[in-house]
Amino acid sequence: MARSARFLKEGVCYYVQSVSFMDKEILVEHSDYQWFMRLIQRFKRKYEVHVYAYSLLGTGVYFVLHPGSPRYLPVFMKALKQAYAAYFNRKYGNMGRVWGQRYKSVMIHNDTELFDAIKLVEFIPVREKRALSPVEYFWSSCSVRILGAGSLVDTMPPGSLTLANKN
């Protein structure tokens, strides 16, 4: 049975998650996380996708994204997942699937949902018992947002999002 097309809308943010096949650890070593971060940096520029929050865990990745155009979200995620799968399979001699089902994306309708989604993404490591607080988890945008270090997380320019009271 063919899968249904995603409904993507111009000018909105999305909560996006992608998990590994059968909850297998796919981000194993420090170098794997670093490689994934480099891929995010490369593809966010190439496909004009703004990253407002992220958490990278061993078994999955979570984002709040704002694509410059709705058509950029699927190509960004496809490029990211394919490039990392090739890296992982080559490095670990894996011959099977790396990622589980296709990524999940949920449209964010307003500013309240946007800030809730950012909070959700940054608290995932705490919920998964990988850190006591979101600031302590190195592979999350929380400490980057607070300390202002790094260039992976984009700032939200005033008035650039068309979220308020839109459906």
N, C-alpha and C positions, 0 to 999 in steps of 0.2 A: 504494500500500500504506500502510495506517495505521501511524503510529509507535506503539511500545509505551509504556505508561505508566511513569513513573519509580517506583522503589521508594524511598519516603521513610519514615524512621523517626523517632519521637519522641525528643527529647533528645540528638541526635547532631550533630556538626559535619560539614561537607562541604567538600571541595576543589572549587572551581567555576572553570571557565574559559570564556570566550567570545571567539572570534576574528572578525576582520573578513572580509568577503566577498573572496575571492581575495587575501588578505594585503595588502589596500589600507590605506594609512595613514588611519586615521579619527580619531586624536587627533593633530592637525597642529600647532596653535599652543598656546602656554601657556594661552590663554583656553579652549581646548577641554578641557584637563586640569582646569582650575578648574571648568568647568561640570559635567564628569562627577563631580568630587568633591562638588559641591553636590547633584547628583542622588542619589548614594550616601547622603549625610547625610539628605536628605529621605525617601527610600524606606526606609532602615533604621529610621527612627522609625515611619513609617506602618505597616510590615509586621512590626515587632518582630523584626528580624534583627540579630544581633550580628556585627560585623566584627572578626575576630581578626588578619587579615593581608590585604594587597592589594598588587598591582603593576599599574600602568597603563602599557601600552606603546602605541606608535603603532598597532600592528595587533591588539591584544587586551587583555583585562583578566583578572586572576587573583585569586582570593579564597580565604580560609578563612572560612566563614560558619557561624553557629549560629542557625538560625531558632527563634523561640519556639514555633512549631508547624510540622510538616512541610509543611502546606499553604501556608505563607508563602514558602518558597523559590521556587517557580515564579512566584508573583505578583510577588515582589520583582525577580527577574531579567527578567520580561516588562516590568514598568514601567520598569526601568532602561534596557533595550535599546530599547524603543519611544520613550521620551522623548529618549534621545540620538540615535537615528536621525532623529527629527523635527528636532531642533536641527541636526544635521550636514547634512541635506538642504536645510534652509532657508538655512543659512549659506553652503554651498558650491554651491548650485544643482544638487545631485545628484538624479537621478531614479531611481536604481536601489537595489539592496539595499545596506545598510550592514554588516550582520552576516552571517556565514557560516551554517553549520548551527546547530541549536539548541545551547544551552550544554551543556557537559559537566559532570556532577557525580559525585563519587566520595565515598561514605560513609567517614568516618573512624571506625575501630572502637575505638581505645584512645589513651591519652595519648602513647605513642611515635609513633604515626601522626600525631597532632595536631601535635606539635612538628616532625616531619619535614615535614609539609605546610606549616607556617608557614615553615620554612627554605627549602623548595622555592619557594614564592611569592616570598619576598624575595630569592632568588638569581637569579630569572629575568632581571632586567636585566643581571646580570653575565654569565650564559650567552649572552644576546643581544648582548653587547658594547656595551651602552649605558652601562656604568659599570664601574670597576675593582673596586669593592666595593659591597655592598648599601647601606651607609650613605650612599654618595655619590649614590645615585639618589633624586632629589627626590620622584618620584611612586610611592613605595613606603612601606609601613608600617614599614620597618626603622628609619629615622632617627626617626620618630615614637615608636616603641617605646623606643628608647634615650634620646632626649632628653625624652620625656614631653610633647611639645608637640602640640597639636591634639586634636580631639575625635572624629575619625573612627574610630580604633581603640578597641575596647572591651577592658577588662581582664577577665580570667577570674576571677570570684569563686570562692573555694575551695568545692568540693563542688557547684558548680552544674551541672557536666557529668556525664553518666552514661556515661562512656566506658570506664572501667576494666573490662577483660575482658568486654565485651559484644559480641555478634555480631549 
